[in-house]
Structure formats: structure tokens, C-alpha cells
């Protein structure tokens, strides 16, 4: 993941925007229903992490909620329960997803679920105790996750049932950046990486940035050309900076 992250970043900055969502276009294989695609490509992260942590006995009764391994695994599972189940079932007027994009996302989620689950089950010491780094990281993770949910809800509420098209998102992280949902997810996984202190978690945070930041910049440019009254003070993906 550390190798493909910079390759992904360069490809997305200098190449075409990934062809899903508002940028969906032909030539990338059959189109899948958006809700179906979201559920099936994100679910492996949830299921693989759950299988690995349960097989390692992390959630055996009684659950030790003072264990860093359990807190980190729970944070990961909370995110992907939301991303694989709750979020896609609340999409309104979502675009289709090309099969190739689905396949790449599915493969990544299988891989990432495995390396994060293996790391938490076998690399983080079972006798580890709660540290200031863990607390700070989980606070950042929680702020990012709550912002992810808020920005997703803000985008969903822009459309009334049956509506399509785009409007200017407002509120929360969207007051600072055009890609508020992406900035929130980058904050979330940066916090997770700080809390975990493992190479796989750091690699995931880096890949999240390399994958989402270029798309956030594309969103920013799109909004500026689409709406004459778009707030000029907003940055693309990093508040006050970029």
C-alpha cells in the first residue's frame, strides 16, 4: 500500500478523474447499481476485519473495553458498518458505478481489511495499555467519523426524493473545503493511524489521502465552473491550505 499510494496520487493528479459519481462515463465496463456497488465493494473491510479479530479472540466475552486492540478494531468496524450498510441505503439519486471501479475497490477493501485485522490481532500487544497517543488519535478519529456522517447527510439532504443534479453543499466541513466528506475521512484515518501506531494503519491513512485528495481538487474545480456564486474562500480538501 505504501508503494501504490504515491502511484495512485500521481495518476489521479495528472490523469483522468476516476469514472464514478459525477464523473461516470462509458468505457469502464458494465454499470452497476450505485447502492449495490457501495454495499458489495465496502463490505469486505467489515467482514474480513470481523472474522480476523473474532478468530483471534478479541471480542470474546467478557469484552475488555480498556484494551487498545479492541478499541481500534471497534473504531474500524463502526466506520465500515456505516460505510457498507447505513450510508448506501440512504443514497438518493446515486450514479451507477462501472464494474472496473467496483472491482478495484472490492480488491482494496479485501486487502485492507486483512492487513488491518491481522495487524490489530497479531502486532498490537494484547497487554498494551491506553496511552495519550491512543486517546489523541481516537479523538481525532471520532471527530473525523462524525464529520463523515454529517457531510454525507448534508449531501443527501441537498436532494429531495426523486431529484437529481447538484447543489452547493453547506455547513460543517463544507464551510471550509469543497470536498468536506473527503477531508473528514482523511482526518478520521489519520487519527486512526496515530492511535494504532502501526505501519498498516499509517499506510491506510496515506493511501486515503492519495486517493481522495486529487478527487477533492477535481470537485473544487467543478464547483467553481458550475456555480457563479460558489464561495471563493473555500479550499479544496485541506482547510486553509489546499
N, C-alpha and C positions, 0 to 999 in steps of 0.2 A: 504493500500500500504506500509506503514511503517513496517507492520508485514511480508508481503510476500517478501519484498526486501531482508532482510538477509537470509531468507529461500531459495530464488532463488539463491543468491550468493553461499551459501554453496553447494546447489545441483549441480550447474554448475561447481564449482571448483572441487568437489570430485566425481561427477557423469559423465555420458556421455555428450559429446558436443551436443547441440541442433541439431536435424537432418534436417537442411536445408542448402541451399547453397552447399559449397564444402563437407559438411558432410552429405548430404542427403543419407538416407538408408531406407531399407524396414522395415516394422513392425510398422509404424506410421500412417497407413491408406492410402486411395487413394491419388495419387499425383495430385496436381492442377498445371495448367499453372502458371509460375512464375509471369508474368505480371498481369494476372487476380487476383492472390493471393495478390500481393502487393496493387493493387488498392482497392480491396474489404475489406482487413483487416485494411488498414490505413484510409480509407475514413470516418469511424465513428468519429474519432477525429475531423476531419474538419467539418463534418455536424452537430454533436451534439454541438460543441462549437459555430458554426454559429447560430444554432437555439436558444440556450440559450441567447447568447448576443443580438441577434436581438429582442427576446421576451422581454428582459429587457430594450430595447430602447437604447443600447449603440451606435448603428450605425444609429440612427435617424438623419435626416437632420435638421440643418447643423451639420456635424460631428465635435466634439471638439477634435482636434488632440493634444491639451495640456492636455487631461485627461489621467492619468496613466492607468485607466481601458481600455481605447481604445487602447493605445499604446501596452499594454500587450496582449490584445486579438488579435490585428493585428499581433504581432510577432508570436503568436501561429498559427494563420491562414495562415500566409506566409509559415511557416515551413511545415504545413500539406498539403497545396496546392502543394508545391514542392514534398513532400514525397508520396502523394496519387495519383498525376496526372503526374507531369512532370518527376519525376525520373523513375517510372515503364515503361513509354512509351519510354524511352531511353535505356532500358536494352538490351544488346547484349548477346545472348547465355546464358541467365539466366537458372539456375536449376529450377526444379519443387519444389513445396512446399507441404509437407504432410498435409492432412486435419486436423490432430490434432494440428499441429503447427499453421495453419491458424486459427483454432477455438480459441486457446488461445490468439493469437494476436488480433483477432477481438473482443473478450470479453474485453481484456485490453484496447483497443482503445475506445470502448464504455464507459467503466468505467472512464478512464482518461479524455476523452472529457467532460464527465458530471461533474466530480469534479472540473476540471479546469474552465469550463464555469460557473458553479454555484458559485465558489469562486470569480471569477472576476466580476460576475454580482451582487452578494449579500454581499460579505465580504469586498471587496475593496471599500472604501468610495467613493461615487460619487463626493464629494467635495475635494478629495485628490489632492495634487499638485505635480508637478515634483520635485523630491528630488535628492540629489547627489547619494544616493543609487540606485535609479531608473536609473539614467544616466549611472553609472558604470556598473550596471547589464545589461542594454540594449546594451552597447558597447561590453561586453563580449558575449552576445547573438549573436550580429551581426557578431563578429569575428568567433564564432563557426559555425554559419549558413553558412557564406561564405566559410569557410573551409570544411564544409559538402559537399557543391555543388562542390568545387574544387576537393576534394578527390573522390567523385563519378564520376566526369568527367574523372579524371585520370585513375580510374579503367576501365571505359567504353572504353576509348581510347586504353587500352592495347590490345584489341581485334579488329581486322579488321572484317568487315561484313562477317559472315559465319565461323569465327574462334571460337574455343573453347579452353579450357585449361587455364593455369595460367602463369603469368609472374611476375617479381619483380616490384612492383609499386614504382614510384619515384616522387619527387617534393613535395613541400608544407609540410604538416604534416607527410607525409610518409618518409621524411628525418630523422624524429625524432623517430617515432614509427611504428611498423608493422601494427597496426590497426589504421591508420590515420583517417579513416572515423568514427570509434567509439570514438576515442579521441576527434574529432571535435564535435560530438553530445553530449558527456559528458560536454564539455566546454559550448556548446550552452545552455543546460538546467540548468547548474549551474548558468550561467548568468541570465537566466530567473527567477530562484528561488531567486537570490539576488535582482533582480529588483522588483519582486512581493512581497516578504516578507511575503508570506502566507505558511501555513502548507502544503496544497496540492501541491504547486509548489516545495517546498523542498522535499516532498515525491517523486515526479516525478523525480527530479534530482538524488535522492538516488537510486531509482529503476533503472534508466537508467544506472548508474554506476554498480550496482549489476548484471544487466542483460548482459551488453556489455563487461565489463572488463574481466570476465573469458573467453569469446569467443575470445577477443583480444589476450589473453595469448595463447589460443589454436592456433590461426593464427600464432603467433610468432614462436611457436614450429614447426608448419607445414612448414613455410618458411625455417627455419634453416635446417630441414631434407630434404626438397625438392631441395634446391638450394645450391650448394657448395660455390658459390660466393656471398651469401647473406650478406649484410652489418652487421658486428658483433657489430657495435656501436649502432644500433637501439635498443630501448627498446620495450616493448610490447604495452602498452596503455597510460602510463603517461610519457611524455618526461623527460629524465634524471634520472628517478626514478624507474619505473617498466615496 
